[in-house]
């Protein structure tokens, strides 16, 4: 069991007015929000990893020894 003391007026207002002081709904909302945030962070990380891989691949392609003659043109 957890006891929650809300000292932020805005959060307290949300808890009282939007959740009608229902702690189950409030904590369910927090959990769902956390899950969405983790999923979003994971997706952003995957996209970042993909971009890094593409940049590495492109730099290797652009710096190919066989294509240096084209670079001089």
Secondary structure, 3 states (H helix, E strand, C coil): CCCCCCCCHHHHHHHHHHCCCCHHHHHHHHHHHHHHHHHHHHHHHHHHHHHHHHHHHHHHHHCCHHHHHHHHC
